[in-house]
């Protein structure tokens, strides 16, 4: 798990470093994009905190969050090629490889998550979404 976390951080920060400058210059700041990150972070962390309870009681909320992330990917994709790093970061959130959705899939398979796993996962989820927020906040303000 720590290997995935370290790999995720390196990947996200590499994207930010390599593409941050071109994103800032090429795209304008979008308040809706910032709100989207904040809402997903809020909902994701709230749901993660419920992980010690049976997944079945939160399935509809997890499904709604996954749908919201899919909608964000479509929204961000509509901004053109210059926004590809942000789109890829959102796709990483949505992927089933050690990211947010993977945690929810584990919760679904196991029925519940341990408190220790939740405590370990919370900062990784927050860091992933904060990385997107950092990129969004560094775009050119009109």
N, C-alpha and C positions, 0 to 999 in steps of 0.2 A: 504494500500500500504506500509506503514511504517513497519507493522508487517511482510509482505512478505520479505521486504528488510532485516530486522533484522534476520529473520529465515534463509534467504539465506546466509548472512554473517557468522552466527554461523555454518551452515552446511559446508560451504566451508572451514572455518578455522579449523573445527574439522577434516575434511578429511586431511588437510595439516598436522596438528599436529600428528594425528594417523598414517599416512602413509608416511609422509615426510622423515623420517629416512630410512625406508625400500626402498623407491623409490630412494633416493640418493645412497644407497649402491648397489642396484640391477640393476639399469639402467644407461646407459651412456648418457651423454648430446648429444642432437640431434639438430643441427642447423636448420634443416627443421621444427621441432616441434616449435621452437622459432619463426621462420618466419611465421608459420601458425597462431600462436596467434597474432602476430603483424599485419598481413594482415587482419584477421577477425576483430580485434579491430578497425583498421583504417576504414574498410568498414562499420562496424556496426555503429560507431559513425557518419560517414559521412551520412549514410542513416537516422539515427535517427534525425540528424539536418535538414533533409528535411521533417520531419513528419508533419509540418504545411501545406504542399502542398498535393494535392490529391495522394493517394496511387497508383492509376492506372498509374501514370507516373513513378513509381519506382518498379512496380510489378516484372518485369524481373530481376532487380538487387537484390531484396529481395529473389527471387527464386534461383538465382545463389549463393547467400550467404548461404542459407539453404543447397544447394547441396554441397557447399564447406565444411560446417560443417559436413555433413554426410560423406564426403570423409576423413576428418580429424579423425572422430571417427573410421572409418575402418583402417586408417593408424596407429593410436595409439593402436587399439585393436591388431594389428599384432605384437606388441612388447611383448606380453605375459601377464600372470597374474600379474606380479609385477607392470605393468603399469595400472592396473585396476582403481586406484584412479584418474588418469588423464583422462581415458576414461569416468569415471563417471562424472567428472567435465564438460567434453565436452557434455555429454548427458544432463546435467543440462542446459547448454547453449541452447541446441536444444529442450528441453522439453517445453510444453505449460503451465507451472505453474510458472508464475511470472518472467520469464527470458527473454532473448533477443528475442526469437522467439515469445513468448507471446506478446511482445510489437508490433512486426510486425503484428501479427494476429489482435490485437486491432486496429492498423492503418488501416488494410484492412477492418475490419467490420465497423469502423466509417468513413472511408474516409480520415480523417485528425486527427492529434493529437494536443492538445493544447500546447502552448509554455511552460506553467507551468509543464505539464506532461513530456515534453521532458527534461526540466531542472532537474526535479526530477529523471528521468530515466538514464540520461547520467552517473552520478557517479556510479550508481548500475551496469550498463553494464561494465563500465571501471574496476570496482573493481572485478567483476566476472572474466573477462578475465585476469586481472593482477594477480589474484590468480593462474590461470593456468600457467602463465608466471613465477611466483615465483617458483613453483614446478619444472618447466622445467629448470630454471636457476640454481637450486640447485642439479641437477643430476651431477654425476661424469664426469668430463671432461677428455677425453682421452689424 
